[in-house]
Amino acid sequence: MSEKIKNILSQENFSKEDLLELMKIDNSEDLDLLFKKAYEIKAKYVGRKVYYRGLIEISNKCIKNCKYCGIRRDNHNVERFSMSKAEIMEAVKWIYENNYASIALQSGERQDEEFVSFIEDLIREIKIFSNGKLGITLSLGEQSKETYRRWFEAGAHRYLLRIESTNLDIYNHLHPMDNKHTFEVRKKCLEYLREIGYQVGTGVMIGLPNQTEEDLVNDILFYKDMNIDMIGMGPYILHKDTPLGKEWENSVVSVEKRVELGLKMIAITRIFLKDVNIAATTALQGLDPQGREKGLLAGANILMPTATALEHKGKYLLYDNKPGINDSVEKAKEIMDSNVKAIGDEIVYGEWGDSLHFKNKQK
């Protein structure tokens, strides 16, 4: 066990160099120390509690062409779908009746008025149906400030827009430069969301080829600089029908290393930022059957069980080998409930589980 790591973890404040030392941990003893400390911080600042976000993947139609993503515009091997309002409300009803208290609506990116109005109407309908009791998170990509405002005024109050990487070379490698798909636009959208009043979420892909430990530390510093309220990040998993899936087929970082880096990112982010919401993502579970539970033990406090209709689940594949696509919502809930209870965390039903970081800023 390293005395240096012990000393760093005993501090209240951390320099970039401290974070880099933690990110470079390369032995199981120090890793255990890191995860234990992160869990202590979680218990102290947000409690040994887990909040569910019932995730509904409403459409895989997308105007963007991100080189890593299975539902990118130019992937013609995808069977495209858009759930009807009735189908979505069926999933909303199930989430409401199972007392998750929060939903997350996710889709491929569209910016046309038909889509914007559809989402606006949908949010209002969800609010009316649930008597305002369902919290609503959106993850619908880059939009105009006006669109974000319309959705906020309709009743959405959290928004997740992942930055994917703060290393500009990596960002540009992940995203083609058409559609004004630039780092600056993405960052500006996060600023719009903050100005309008959303709880703002972002996150990155972890374990990319050529990504350094310093890159990951810079990502965490970006969360702080942008005053982010909630983090959703996970290990990179390739999709065979994408440019990066083909390019990186033989150069991708090992599964074990990506899982380890994913857990380190959760732990270091928790230790550094303390009161933010952090999700243990499906991608972690995609590489490790116990990935989500390990994420909770490393400091995460949010889980996003999917409530997408079973007939569409297998079409919303951002990466290969996504877990749980053949499970019914009931089965997924049953598995998740028992796994969370097994590690000793409390599942909090009937509460939105808003970011304490956001609440503390309002004081």
C-alpha positions in Angstrom: 0.0 0.0 0.0 1.4 3.4 -1.0 1.9 6.0 1.7 1.7 8.6 -1.0 -1.8 7.5 -2.1 -2.9 7.4 1.5 -1.7 10.9 2.1 -3.5 12.2 -1.1 -6.8 10.6 -0.1 -6.6 12.1 3.4 -6.7 15.6 2.0 -9.8 17.8 1.5 -8.6 19.6 -1.6 -6.8 18.1 -4.6 -4.4 19.5 -7.2 -4.3 18.2 -10.8 -1.1 16.4 -9.8 -3.0 14.6 -7.0 -5.8 13.5 -9.3 -3.2 12.3 -11.8 -1.5 10.2 -9.1 -4.8 8.6 -8.3 -5.6 7.9 -11.9 -2.2 6.2 -12.3 -2.8 3.7 -9.5 -1.7 0.3 -10.8 -2.1 -2.1 -7.9 -5.1 -3.7 -6.2 -4.4 -2.5 -2.7 -4.3 1.1 -3.7 -7.3 0.6 -5.9 -9.3 -0.8 -3.0 -8.2 2.2 -0.9 -9.4 4.6 -3.7 -12.8 2.9 -4.0 -13.3 2.7 -0.2 -12.6 6.4 0.1 -15.0 7.2 -2.8 -17.7 5.2 -1.1 -17.1 7.0 2.2 -17.5 10.4 0.4 -20.6 9.1 -1.3 -22.1 8.0 2.1 -21.2 11.4 3.7 -22.4 13.7 0.9 -25.3 11.9 -0.9 -25.9 8.9 1.3 -25.8 5.2 0.6 -28.7 5.7 -1.7 -29.5 4.8 -5.3 -32.0 6.6 -7.4 -33.5 5.0 -10.5 -34.1 6.8 -13.8 -36.5 4.8 -16.0 -34.8 5.1 -19.4 -37.0 5.2 -22.5 -35.0 5.2 -25.8 -37.7 6.7 -27.9 -36.0 6.7 -31.4 -32.8 5.7 -33.1 -33.2 8.2 -36.0 -30.2 10.6 -35.9 -28.9 13.4 -38.1 -25.4 13.2 -36.6 -22.7 10.9 -37.9 -20.4 10.3 -34.8 -17.8 7.8 -35.9 -18.2 5.5 -32.8 -22.0 5.3 -32.6 -24.1 2.4 -33.8 -27.1 4.6 -34.7 -25.0 7.1 -36.7 -26.8 8.6 -39.7 -24.7 6.6 -42.3 -25.1 3.2 -40.6 -27.6 1.6 -43.0 -27.6 -1.8 -41.2 -29.8 -0.3 -38.5 -33.6 -0.9 -38.4 -34.8 2.6 -37.6 -37.7 3.2 -35.3 -39.6 6.0 -33.5 -41.9 5.1 -30.7 -45.4 6.6 -30.9 -46.6 8.8 -28.1 -48.9 5.9 -27.0 -46.0 3.5 -26.8 -43.9 6.0 -24.8 -46.8 6.7 -22.4 -47.2 3.0 -21.9 -43.5 2.9 -20.7 -44.1 6.1 -18.6 -47.1 4.5 -17.0 -45.0 1.4 -16.0 -42.2 3.6 -14.5 -44.8 5.7 -12.6 -46.6 2.6 -11.2 -43.3 1.2 -10.1 -42.5 4.4 -8.2 -39.2 5.2 -9.9 -40.2 8.9 -9.7 -37.9 9.9 -12.6 -37.7 9.1 -16.2 -35.0 9.8 -18.8 -36.0 10.3 -22.5 -33.2 9.5 -24.9 -33.0 9.4 -28.7 -30.9 10.0 -31.7 -30.5 13.6 -32.5 -33.0 15.6 -34.5 -33.6 19.3 -34.6 -36.6 19.7 -36.9 -39.7 21.4 -35.6 -41.8 18.2 -35.8 -39.5 16.5 -33.4 -39.1 19.6 -31.1 -42.9 19.9 -30.9 -43.4 16.2 -30.3 -41.0 16.3 -27.3 -42.6 19.5 -25.9 -46.1 17.9 -26.1 -44.8 14.7 -24.7 -43.2 16.4 -21.7 -46.5 18.2 -21.0 -48.5 15.0 -21.2 -46.1 13.2 -18.8 -46.5 16.0 -16.3 -50.3 15.9 -16.6 -50.4 12.1 -16.4 -48.2 12.0 -13.3 -49.7 15.1 -11.6 -46.2 16.6 -11.8 -44.7 13.7 -9.7 -42.4 12.3 -12.4 -39.0 14.1 -12.8 -37.9 14.3 -16.4 -34.3 14.1 -17.7 -33.7 14.6 -21.4 -30.8 13.3 -23.4 -31.6 14.5 -26.9 -28.4 16.1 -28.2 -27.4 19.5 -29.3 -30.4 21.9 -29.8 -30.9 25.7 -30.0 -31.3 27.7 -26.8 -34.9 28.3 -27.8 -35.6 24.6 -28.0 -34.0 23.9 -24.7 -36.1 26.7 -23.2 -39.3 25.3 -24.7 -38.6 21.8 -23.2 -37.7 23.3 -19.8 -40.9 25.4 -19.7 -42.9 22.3 -20.6 -41.5 20.6 -17.5 -38.2 18.9 -18.1 -35.6 19.9 -15.5 -32.5 17.8 -16.1 -30.4 17.4 -19.3 -27.6 15.1 -20.1 -25.2 16.1 -23.0 -22.0 14.2 -23.0 -18.8 16.0 -24.1 -17.2 12.6 -24.8 -13.7 13.9 -24.5 -12.1 17.3 -23.7 -9.0 16.4 -25.7 -9.7 18.3 -28.9 -7.7 15.9 -31.1 -9.8 13.0 -29.7 -13.0 14.9 -29.9 -12.4 15.7 -33.6 -11.5 12.1 -34.3 -14.8 10.9 -32.8 -16.9 13.5 -34.6 -16.9 14.4 -38.3 -16.8 18.1 -38.8 -20.1 18.3 -40.8 -23.3 19.6 -39.1 -21.0 22.1 -37.2 -20.3 19.2 -34.9 -17.6 20.9 -32.9 -16.4 21.0 -29.4 -17.3 24.7 -29.1 -20.9 24.0 -30.1 -21.2 21.2 -27.6 -19.8 23.4 -24.8 -22.0 26.3 -25.8 -25.1 24.0 -25.5 -24.0 23.1 -21.9 -23.8 26.8 -21.2 -27.3 27.3 -22.6 -28.7 24.6 -20.4 -27.1 26.1 -17.3 -28.5 29.6 -18.2 -32.0 28.3 -18.7 -32.0 26.5 -15.3 -31.6 22.8 -16.0 -29.6 20.5 -13.8 -26.8 19.9 -16.3 -25.2 16.6 -17.0 -22.2 15.6 -19.1 -19.7 12.8 -19.4 -17.0 11.1 -21.4 -16.0 7.8 -23.0 -13.2 6.1 -21.2 -10.5 3.8 -22.4 -10.2 5.1 -26.0 -7.1 4.3 -28.0 -4.5 7.1 -27.5 -6.4 8.6 -24.5 -4.0 9.3 -21.7 -4.5 9.4 -17.9 -4.0 13.1 -18.1 -6.8 13.4 -20.6 -9.2 11.7 -18.2 -8.1 14.0 -15.3 -8.7 17.0 -17.6 -12.2 15.6 -18.2 -12.8 15.7 -14.5 -11.5 19.2 -14.2 -13.8 20.2 -17.0 -16.8 18.9 -14.9 -15.7 21.3 -12.1 -15.0 24.2 -14.4 -18.4 23.9 -16.0 -20.1 23.5 -12.6 -21.7 20.2 -13.8 -24.5 18.7 -11.6 -24.6 15.1 -12.9 -22.1 12.8 -14.6 -22.9 9.9 -17.0 -19.7 8.3 -18.3 -18.6 4.8 -19.2 -16.0 2.7 -20.9 -15.8 2.7 -24.7 -17.3 -0.3 -26.4 -16.8 -0.6 -30.1 -19.6 -1.1 -32.6 -18.6 -3.2 -35.6 -20.6 -1.2 -38.1 -18.8 2.1 -37.4 -15.6 3.7 -38.7 -14.0 3.6 -35.3 -15.2 0.0 -34.7 -13.3 -1.0 -37.9 -10.3 1.3 -37.2 -9.8 0.3 -33.6 -10.8 -3.4 -33.9 -7.2 -4.5 -33.1 -6.0 -1.6 -31.0 -8.8 -1.2 -28.4 -7.7 -1.1 -24.8 -8.2 -4.4 -22.9 -11.6 -5.0 -21.3 -10.1 -5.2 -17.8 -8.3 -1.9 -18.3 -11.4 -0.1 -19.6 -13.4 -1.4 -16.6 -10.7 -0.3 -14.2 -10.5 3.1 -15.8 -14.3 3.4 -15.7 -14.3 2.7 -12.0 -11.4 5.0 -11.3 -13.2 7.8 -13.1 -16.3 7.3 -11.0 -14.2 7.2 -7.8 -12.0 10.2 -8.5 -14.9 12.3 -9.7 -16.8 11.4 -6.5 -13.8 12.3 -4.3 -13.1 15.5 -6.1 -16.7 16.8 -6.7 -18.4 15.2 -3.7 -22.1 16.1 -4.1 -22.8 15.5 -7.8 -25.0 12.7 -9.1 -22.9 10.0 -10.8 -24.5 7.2 -12.9 -23.2 3.6 -13.0 -23.7 3.1 -16.7 -24.9 0.2 -18.8 -21.6 0.3 -20.6 -19.8 -0.8 -17.4 -22.1 -3.8 -17.1 -21.5 -4.4 -20.8 -17.9 -5.2 -20.1 -18.3 -6.7 -16.6 -21.4 -8.5 -15.4 -21.0 -6.9 -12.0 -20.0 -3.5 -13.5 -22.9 -1.5 -12.3 -22.6 -2.8 -8.7 -18.9 -2.1 -8.8 -19.7 1.4 -10.0 -22.0 2.0 -7.0 -19.3 0.8 -4.6 -16.9 3.2 -6.3 -19.1 6.1 -5.6 -22.0 6.2 -8.2 -25.6 6.8 -6.9 -27.7 6.7 -10.1 -28.9 3.7 -12.2 -30.8 4.0 -15.4 -32.8 0.8 -15.9 -34.3 0.7 -19.4 -38.0 0.8 -19.9 -37.9 0.8 -23.7 -40.4 -1.4 -25.4 -38.9 -4.9 -25.8 -39.5 -4.9 -29.6 -37.3 -1.8 -29.9 -34.6 -2.4 -27.3 -32.4 -4.4 -29.7 -32.5 -1.6 -32.3 -31.1 1.1 -30.0 -27.5 -0.1 -29.9 -24.9 2.5 -29.6 -22.3 -0.2 -29.2 -22.1 -4.0 -29.5 -23.2 -6.6 -26.9 -25.4 -4.2 -24.9 -26.6 -6.2 -21.9 -30.3 -6.8 -21.0 -31.8 -6.2 -24.4 -33.8 -9.4 -24.2 -35.0 -8.7 -20.6 -38.5 -7.5 -19.9 -38.8 -4.3 -17.8 -40.0 -6.5 -14.9 -37.1 -8.9 -15.2 -34.6 -5.9 -15.5 -36.1 -4.4 -12.3 -36.0 -7.6 -10.4 -32.3 -8.2 -11.2 -31.3 -4.6 -10.5 -33.2 -4.5 -7.2 -31.6 -7.7 -5.8 -28.1 -6.6 -7.0 -28.3 -3.2 -5.3 -29.6 -4.6 -2.1 -26.9 -7.2 -2.1 -24.2 -4.5 -1.8 -26.1 -2.7 1.0 -27.3 0.4 -0.7 -30.9 1.6 -0.3 -33.0 2.1 -3.4 -35.0 5.3 -2.9 -38.4 5.1 -4.5 -40.8 8.0 -4.9 -38.2 10.7 -4.9 -36.6 12.6 -7.9 -33.1 12.2 -6.5 -32.1 15.7 -7.8 -28.4 16.6 -7.7 -27.4 17.9 -4.3 -24.7 19.9 -6.1 -27.5 21.8 -7.9 -29.5 22.3 -4.8 -26.4 23.5 -2.8 -25.7 26.1 -5.5 -29.2 27.5 -5.1 -28.7 28.3 -1.4 
